[in-house]
Amino acid sequence: MSTRAWPRVAVLLALAAVARAADHPLALTTTERYGAWRAAAAQALGARNDPDSMAAAAAFSYLARARSHAEPSPGHAAAVELASRASDQDPENAAIAWLRLQLCAATAGCDIRDPATTMRWVDADNGAAWLSTLGVAQREKNVVEVDRILGEMAQASRFDFYWNRVVVLLFDALKRVRSSLPSSYVPNDLARYNEATGVAAAEIVAPLTALQGACREGQLSERREACLKLARIMQRSDTVVAQLAGFSMEKHWLTPDGREARALAVRRRALEWRVASANRADEPLLPWLKSAHARRRIAAMRTLPREEDVDIAILREHHLPLEPPEEPK
């Protein structure tokens, strides 16, 4: 059933019902408390009616509900409806279109065809826009459709989850409504950054199991070219988890211990080194500087397109090497 079939009043009632629990936070478990706080954030943001605020309201509302997708949930459908309204208001915004698609794909009973088509129209160069459609074809064991979709994905120039853009959107949204939120919820910029990245990680990092399965089924030689090309596109993704998946996918098609496999291992090790080194370098020694460091990372995310780009900028700022030391022979 289309998410647009849910009446708008049901959207508001679903948010308000969960938000009322915020009045009694001490009686709740940690999970319930965060659910109540996120519902309060969703309610405050949903009242603003600009597309960024409504998209953020959708993200917080979705996680405010119990994470069970076995049955269609009015709360989850309400979140998808908010994301759809945000996308309608800002139809060129690929990050919002992506959030809408991921929330729909994770919601039982939500028809992905419209958000998936919209996503491919908004950002035709992004191969990740086909992931949800590929998942359907895999579940239906439609080999012809799987092959067609893999071919479409391999023609893309990018494979992005809009990580930096969505984290910044959520961070800014929380800051805009900070006076309306419970005092114990995201009281500073470090907490806002951690909440934004946690919500983004839970919602916009699309499952890659269907893609990985399609590219590993029975060593199908006719898929080799498309899967190798796609794996190399993924290695330049804006999100580290997709880059790592791209390395794993390419490795599957290479001769073990061959020259290409060794070169691939070197590139993967460099990425892992940058992520780990940047995290260490960006960890302040003094606790009261942590929010300042979070603001600096958010500032970098505003201007740089990829998660790895932010790590590289941090390493350069600290005059640290971008490549790991040579492994002992």
C-alpha positions in Angstrom: 0.0 0.0 0.0 1.3 3.5 -0.8 2.5 5.5 2.1 0.3 8.4 0.8 -2.7 6.4 1.8 -2.0 7.2 5.4 -4.1 10.2 6.4 -2.1 13.2 7.6 -3.9 13.3 10.9 -2.6 9.7 11.6 0.9 11.0 11.0 0.5 13.7 13.7 -1.3 11.4 16.1 1.4 8.8 15.8 4.2 11.3 16.5 2.3 12.8 19.4 1.5 9.5 21.1 5.2 8.6 21.4 6.2 12.1 22.3 4.0 12.1 25.4 6.4 9.5 26.9 9.1 12.2 27.1 7.3 13.6 30.1 8.4 10.6 32.2 11.9 9.8 31.1 13.1 8.2 34.4 10.5 5.5 34.2 11.8 4.3 30.8 14.6 2.1 29.7 17.5 3.7 27.7 16.0 2.6 24.4 12.5 3.8 25.4 14.0 7.1 26.6 15.7 7.7 23.3 12.6 6.8 21.5 10.6 9.4 23.5 13.3 12.0 22.9 13.5 11.3 19.2 9.7 11.5 18.9 9.9 14.9 20.7 12.5 16.0 18.1 10.3 14.8 15.3 7.3 16.6 16.6 9.2 19.9 16.9 10.8 19.6 13.5 7.6 18.4 11.8 5.9 21.7 12.9 8.4 23.8 10.9 7.3 22.7 7.5 10.5 23.3 5.6 11.9 20.3 3.7 15.1 19.9 5.7 13.1 19.9 9.0 10.5 17.5 7.7 13.2 15.1 6.4 14.9 15.2 9.8 11.5 14.7 11.5 11.0 11.6 9.4 14.5 10.2 10.4 13.9 10.8 14.1 10.3 9.6 14.0 11.3 6.4 12.3 13.8 5.4 15.0 11.4 6.5 17.7 9.3 3.4 16.9 10.2 -0.2 17.8 12.5 -1.6 15.2 10.3 -4.4 14.1 9.3 -4.6 10.4 7.4 -7.9 10.5 4.1 -6.0 10.3 3.2 -2.6 8.7 3.6 0.1 11.5 1.6 3.3 11.5 4.6 5.0 13.1 7.0 3.8 10.3 4.4 4.8 7.6 4.1 8.2 9.2 7.8 8.7 9.0 7.8 7.7 5.3 4.9 10.2 4.7 7.0 13.0 6.3 10.0 12.1 4.1 7.7 12.0 1.0 6.4 15.5 1.8 9.9 16.8 2.3 11.0 15.3 -1.1 7.9 16.9 -2.8 8.9 20.3 -1.4 12.5 20.0 -2.5 12.4 17.6 -5.5 16.0 18.3 -6.6 17.4 17.3 -3.2 19.1 13.9 -3.7 19.9 13.4 0.0 16.2 13.8 1.0 15.1 11.5 -1.9 17.6 8.9 -0.7 16.3 9.1 2.9 12.8 8.7 1.7 13.7 5.6 -0.4 15.6 4.0 2.5 12.8 4.5 5.0 10.3 3.1 2.5 12.5 0.1 1.7 12.8 -0.7 5.4 9.1 -0.4 6.1 6.8 -3.5 5.6 4.1 -2.9 3.1 5.7 0.3 1.6 5.8 0.2 -2.3 9.3 1.3 -3.3 8.5 1.9 -7.0 7.7 5.6 -6.8 10.6 6.6 -4.4 13.0 4.4 -6.4 12.0 6.0 -9.7 12.2 9.5 -8.1 15.7 8.7 -6.8 17.0 7.6 -10.2 15.5 10.7 -11.7 17.0 13.1 -9.2 20.5 11.5 -9.4 20.8 9.4 -12.4 24.6 9.0 -12.0 24.3 7.2 -8.7 24.4 3.5 -9.0 23.2 3.0 -5.5 19.8 4.3 -6.5 19.1 0.8 -8.0 19.8 -1.1 -4.7 16.3 -1.4 -3.5 15.0 -2.5 -6.9 17.8 -5.1 -7.1 16.8 -6.4 -3.7 13.2 -7.0 -5.0 14.6 -8.8 -8.1 16.8 -11.0 -5.9 14.0 -12.0 -3.6 11.8 -12.9 -6.6 14.7 -14.9 -8.2 14.3 -12.9 -11.4 17.7 -13.6 -13.0 17.0 -11.6 -16.1 16.0 -8.5 -14.1 19.0 -8.9 -11.8 21.3 -9.0 -14.8 19.6 -5.9 -16.3 19.9 -3.9 -13.0 23.6 -4.8 -12.5 24.2 -3.5 -16.0 22.4 -0.3 -15.2 24.4 0.1 -12.0 27.7 -0.5 -13.7 27.0 2.4 -16.1 26.9 4.9 -13.2 29.7 7.2 -12.3 29.2 7.2 -8.5 27.9 5.0 -5.7 26.8 7.3 -2.9 24.7 7.2 0.3 24.9 11.0 0.8 26.5 10.4 4.2 28.0 13.9 4.8 24.9 15.7 3.6 22.5 13.7 5.7 24.6 13.9 8.9 24.9 17.7 8.4 21.1 18.0 7.8 20.3 16.1 11.0 22.9 18.0 13.1 21.5 21.4 11.9 18.0 20.2 12.5 18.7 19.3 16.1 20.4 22.6 16.7 17.4 24.6 15.2 15.0 23.1 17.7 17.3 22.7 20.7 15.1 24.9 22.9 12.1 22.6 22.3 13.9 19.4 23.2 14.2 17.6 26.6 17.2 19.0 28.4 19.0 15.6 28.7 18.8 14.9 25.0 21.7 16.2 22.8 22.7 19.0 25.2 25.8 20.0 23.2 27.3 19.8 19.8 29.2 16.6 20.5 25.9 14.9 21.5 24.2 16.4 18.4 27.0 15.0 16.2 26.9 11.6 17.8 23.1 11.4 17.5 23.2 12.6 13.8 25.7 10.0 12.9 23.9 7.3 14.8 20.6 8.0 13.1 22.2 8.2 9.7 24.1 4.9 10.2 20.8 3.2 11.1 18.8 4.6 8.2 20.7 5.7 5.1 23.4 3.0 4.8 21.6 0.7 2.5 21.9 -3.1 2.8 24.4 -4.5 0.3 23.6 -8.2 0.8 21.5 -8.4 -2.4 24.2 -6.8 -4.5 27.0 -8.9 -3.0 24.9 -12.1 -3.5 24.2 -11.2 -7.1 27.8 -10.7 -7.8 28.9 -14.0 -6.1 26.2 -16.4 -7.3 27.9 -19.4 -9.0 30.8 -17.5 -10.5 28.5 -16.3 -13.4 31.0 -15.2 -16.0 28.5 -13.0 -17.7 28.3 -10.8 -14.6 32.1 -10.5 -14.1 32.5 -7.3 -16.2 29.5 -5.5 -14.6 30.4 -6.6 -11.1 34.0 -5.6 -11.4 33.2 -2.2 -12.8 30.6 -1.6 -10.1 33.0 -2.7 -7.4 35.6 -0.2 -8.6 32.9 2.6 -8.6 32.0 1.6 -5.0 35.6 2.0 -3.9 35.2 5.7 -4.6 31.9 5.9 -2.7 31.1 8.8 -0.4 30.6 6.3 2.5 33.4 4.1 3.9 31.2 1.1 4.4 30.4 1.1 0.7 34.1 1.5 -0.2 35.0 -1.5 1.9 32.2 -3.6 0.3 33.6 -2.6 -3.1 37.0 -4.0 -2.1 35.4 -7.2 -1.0 33.4 -7.6 -4.2 36.4 -7.0 -6.5 38.5 -9.5 -4.4 36.0 -12.2 -5.1 36.7 -12.0 -8.9 40.5 -11.8 -8.6 43.1 -14.6 -8.5 44.3 -14.9 -4.9 47.8 -13.6 -4.3 47.9 -12.2 -7.9 49.2 -8.8 -8.7 45.7 -7.2 -8.9 44.7 -8.8 -5.6 47.9 -7.4 -3.9 47.3 -4.0 -5.3 43.7 -4.1 -4.1 44.9 -5.1 -0.6 47.2 -2.1 -0.6 44.3 0.3 -1.4 42.1 -1.2 1.2 44.8 -0.9 3.8 45.3 2.7 3.0 41.6 3.5 3.5 41.5 1.6 6.8 44.6 3.5 7.9 43.1 6.9 7.1 39.9 6.2 8.9 41.6 4.8 12.1 44.3 7.5 12.1 41.8 10.4 11.6 39.7 9.1 14.4 42.7 9.0 16.8 43.9 12.4 15.6 40.5 14.0 16.0 40.0 12.8 19.6 40.7 15.8 21.9 42.7 15.2 25.0 40.6 17.5 27.1 36.9 16.6 27.5 35.7 20.2 27.2 37.2 20.4 23.7 35.1 17.5 22.3 32.2 19.7 21.1 34.7 22.0 19.3 36.1 19.0 17.5 32.6 17.9 16.5 31.9 21.3 15.1 35.1 21.2 13.1 34.2 17.8 11.7 30.7 19.0 10.7 32.3 22.1 9.1 34.5 19.8 7.0 31.4 17.6 6.1 29.6 20.7 4.8 32.2 21.3 2.1 33.6 17.9 1.3 31.6 15.2 -0.6 33.0 12.0 0.9 33.5 10.6 4.3 37.1 9.7 3.4 37.7 13.3 2.2 37.0 14.4 5.8 39.5 11.9 7.2 42.1 13.1 4.7 41.5 16.7 5.7 41.9 15.8 9.4 45.2 14.0 8.7 46.6 16.9 6.7 45.5 19.4 9.4 47.5 17.3 11.9 50.5 16.8 9.5 50.0 13.1 9.6 50.8 10.7 6.7 48.0 9.7 4.3 49.6 6.3 3.7 50.3 3.6 6.3 53.9 2.5 7.0 55.2 -0.3 4.9 54.5 -3.7 6.3 57.6 -5.7 7.4 58.7 -8.2 4.8 
